[in-house]
Amino acid sequence: MRRAIACALLAALWFGPLPGLATGSMVLHMVLHLGVTTAVPALWAPRLPLAGPVALLLGGVVEMVVVWGWHLPGPHLWARFTGSGFALEQASFLGAGMLLWAAARSAGPFGGALVLLATTMHMTLLGALIGLSPRDLYGGICAGHLRLSALQEQQIAGALMAGAGGAITLVAALGRLARALELKEAQA
């Protein structure tokens, strides 16, 4: 059932109006980004056949590099202005998110909580850097559909990334940690 919901959500995100609107709005772009990187993989990701510290490290690092890399001005603008850049961005967001959530599912409660807490920290930090920047980082092209300035769009998008993106991974991490502590208590 979770995978069916994830597929429906991904179809709505990619084939609905959001991709077209996201080219003229940093806020709508962030909604698309969080859906593809976090919400869909949280529902869909399978367990990895390989678990352990290497899988956790790989999942966490790949997701962080992909997310931070696409938020650098050059790659971000390439994804906004070209179909190939947008397709690569979206595919890498989905792939990195799937790897992260699959690694978290495969690692057991403590390992999964650890990688999700690390993800919460880096996503919150990047959202804060984007949202609290005193200047427009992307040259004014990331506004229009919501009738906000580019800086206002960037600030709201940063708050969404820090708040919603961080909250999703934090709730999942705390849930895994609670299960791990229940297991430890039951074993004692």
Secondary structure as UniProt FT lines:
FT   HELIX           2..15
FT   HELIX           18..22
FT   TURN            23..24
FT   HELIX           26..34
FT   HELIX           35..39
FT   HELIX           40..44
FT   HELIX           53..70
FT   HELIX           73..81
FT   HELIX           83..106
FT   HELIX           109..132
FT   TURN            139..140
FT   TURN            145..146
FT   HELIX           150..160
FT   HELIX           161..165
FT   HELIX           166..187
//
